[in-house]
Amino acid sequence: MYNIKVITKTRGFWINLFEYKFETIKFHYKSSGLFEVPSKTRFLLHKIINFKVFDTLGLFFRSNALESDEDANFSYNRFLKSDKPYFIGLENPTALVHYSDTRMRTYISKIRLSRYFNDSNLKGIVCLSIACYSTMKNYYDLPTSLNLYQVYPLVEENINVNKEYISRKSNECILECLYISSNFELKGGDDILEAFNKLKKNGYNKIHLNIITKIDSLTLEQRAIINNNSSIDIYDFKFSKKELYEFYQKANILLNPTRMDSFSLVTLEAMKNGCTIVGTDIYAIKEMVTDGSNGFLTQPKYKYWNNENMIDHYIKTHPNKTFNSKYIDMNIIDFLYEKITYLYSSRKTLEVMSMNSFERSTTGEFSNQSIADKWKHIIEDVGV
């Protein structure tokens, strides 16, 4: 049995891998180390450490794993100071240096990065997406000895969802839409509200939207728009995974017109529940959603990640003038309105697209068995 200790705090979705019933691998983690939304302290530290002065200093953290009793260690987005073999699960290349797209270029950083990448205990970096995997060498000078892998997140499947169920829910009278995000504005929430106002004005009273977000972060204007539209219900961002899956299971369409994302976990979760996806084509989303097959994608006004999956430096360094500015995107609103009404009127297309989402997410490279087999190979292949 290979015993792997989880060293760093990790996003909650990793629990699906940690709890998977491997025959020869066991992950040891603390539930207190899992999070869905970063704490206020974590968010503040992130803002501070992104100050430009820390680029020159080559500042990025490495977590301590010297007192581990297990056979190997695992970290999320961090190098480790480890006397045991270890693996890094990586969201996107810049996460290694606190999401900076320039810090890895400074003299001090290059020296430190070379030492850490060449650490004999670093047995592999596992990228969560092809977008991450394919751009690692654009950001870093990687040694040929470093094992670089690509494995999608292991996301829980819903035993209550099958093709018969998807067919039935696709043809029910009410078209159910779903939006889930802790950051309402950044993930396109305002555009969705405007699209639903347009639906209301044009008499589409059988299209319903559930919003799950942090209610206390909404403005008075946003709350008023929601309260004045009987087709919208809003819930606070406090549900357990089991409770969230009840919303996914009921939904026909996930609305995800996000303005900035890397691996959009809600997209894969929605697909596992047989949802058609309507949103933007940011970063890894286009690896999960094929426009016209299991959803519809469009481009946002500002592309934080360009078409080569590299960060647009101007957009990153001017968020309040670009993706994080308080603007309404009429192109997105029209896109949402057009696709929602089309799917409402063409239930056969909705059914086919929803089936395609379910099939794609539960077979092949997104299936839990495939993902578990890849992790088993990675850990056993390096001889932990």
Secondary structure, 3 states (H helix, E strand, C coil): CEEEEECCCEEHHHHHHHCCCCCCEEEECCHHHEECCCCHHHHHHHHHHCCCHHHHHCCCCEEEECCCCCCEEEEECCEEEECCCEEEEECCHHHHHCCCCCHHHCHHHHHHHHHHHCCCCEEEEEECCHHHHHHHHHHCCCCCCCCEEECCCCCCCCCCCCHHHHHHHHCCCCEEEEEECCCCCCCCHHHHHHHHHHHHHCCCCCEEEEEEECHHHCCHHHHHHHHCCCCEEEEECCCCHHHHHHHHHHCCEEEECCCCCCCCHHHHHHHHCCCEEEEECCCCHHHHCCECCCEEEECCCCCCECCCCCECHHHHHCHHHCCCCCCCCHHHHHHHHHHHHHHHHCHHHHHHHHHHHHHHHHCHHHCHHHHHHHHHHHHHHCCC
